[in-house]
Amino acid sequence: MNIYVSNLSFNVQDEDLRAFFTEYGDVSSAKVITDKFTGKSRGFGFVEMPDNEAAQKAIAELDNGIVEGRTIRVMEARPKEARPERSGGGFGGGNRGGGFGGNNGGGYNKNRY
């Protein structure tokens, strides 16, 4: 069973996440999700447990528990929903104006009041 864990402290690492769940049974994998640019934790992760009964017990006992001063949420992970294809793609496309033309009143206007 795949388990979603949210509201994790930003200090929690993969090994810590695995340790929270190993007392309930075997853990196939434990991954704290990180920002791809900074490498810092995004505050949530996933744990995979092969035994559904052990996973349900872990969810029941760990949900709303306190870890490093934060109340974590633990639940069965839902599959990622299919997102509609984005149109237009990347850069360009569409005329959005832009630039710095005209006197369109940016900034402070002393005549406003």
C-alpha atoms as one frame of an Amber mdcrd trajectory, in Angstrom:
protein
   0.000   0.000   0.000   1.250   3.473  -0.832   0.932   5.941   2.063   0.952
   9.749   1.826   2.477  11.656   4.755   2.061  15.440   4.919   3.016  18.366
   7.150   6.453  16.897   7.796   9.150  19.000   9.390  11.584  20.218   6.752
  14.331  18.409   8.725  12.820  14.935   8.174  14.871  12.806   5.770  14.024
   9.576   3.910  15.651   7.475   6.660  13.577   9.207   9.371  10.368   8.601
   7.442  11.268   4.932   7.030  11.993   4.640  10.770   8.522   5.986  11.694
   6.898   3.119   9.782   9.251   0.147  10.325   7.849  -0.539  13.792   4.542
  -1.405  12.072   5.990  -3.737   9.430   8.208  -3.989   6.370   8.771  -0.794
   4.407   9.520  -1.193   0.690  10.395   2.468   0.219  10.214   5.820   1.971
  10.745   9.084   0.117  10.534  12.688   1.320   9.716  14.853  -1.699  12.216
  17.633  -2.311  12.270  20.741  -4.465  14.102  19.882  -7.678  16.011  23.171
  -7.700  16.928  23.719  -4.040  16.931  20.108  -2.835  15.002  21.168   0.280
  12.083  19.154   1.615   8.611  20.148   0.432   7.109  18.874   3.703   5.514
  15.663   2.453   6.482  12.185   1.402   5.393   8.676   0.501   5.917   5.316
   2.176   5.293   1.973   0.482   4.382  -0.982   2.714   3.744  -4.420   1.139
   1.448  -5.625   3.959  -1.887  -3.766   3.754  -2.869  -4.713   7.308   0.383
  -3.304   8.720  -0.051  -0.201   6.562  -3.591   0.382   7.867  -2.346   0.049
  11.458   0.475   2.526  10.777  -1.989   4.996   9.243  -4.372   4.675  12.196
  -1.656   5.172  14.800   0.525   7.794  13.111  -2.174  10.083  11.667  -2.373
  13.337  13.684   0.781  12.366  15.573   3.404  14.932  16.548   6.792  14.721
  14.822   9.363  17.428  15.556   6.636  19.713  16.873   4.350  19.329  13.851
   1.080  17.412  13.564   1.555  15.059  10.633  -1.238  13.702   8.438  -0.985
  10.095   7.299  -3.385   8.543   4.775  -3.557   6.094   1.920  -2.117   7.760
  -1.164  -4.522   8.403  -4.009  -3.363   7.911  -7.594  -2.320  11.099  -9.348
  -5.302  12.397 -11.284  -4.886  12.799 -15.010  -4.412  16.439 -15.813  -5.629
  17.944 -19.087  -2.928  18.678 -21.619  -1.801  22.292 -21.462  -2.259  24.209
 -24.681   0.132  26.761 -26.092   3.189  25.212 -24.510   6.285  26.942 -23.193
   7.121  30.447 -24.221   5.500  32.673 -26.784   1.968  32.175 -27.977  -0.818
  34.612 -27.274  -0.486  38.372 -27.412  -0.279  39.617 -23.875   1.098  43.018
 -24.629   3.948  43.677 -22.265   6.779  46.118 -22.380   6.798  49.546 -20.786
   4.722  51.643 -23.161   2.200  54.372 -22.506   1.215  56.271 -19.414  -0.987
  53.780 -17.673  -0.603  55.167 -14.191   1.803  52.809 -12.506   3.176  53.796
  -9.121   2.005  56.657  -6.907  -0.528  59.048  -8.387  -0.613  62.401  -6.557
  -3.892  63.324  -8.300  -5.683  60.285  -6.980  -7.007  61.923  -3.802
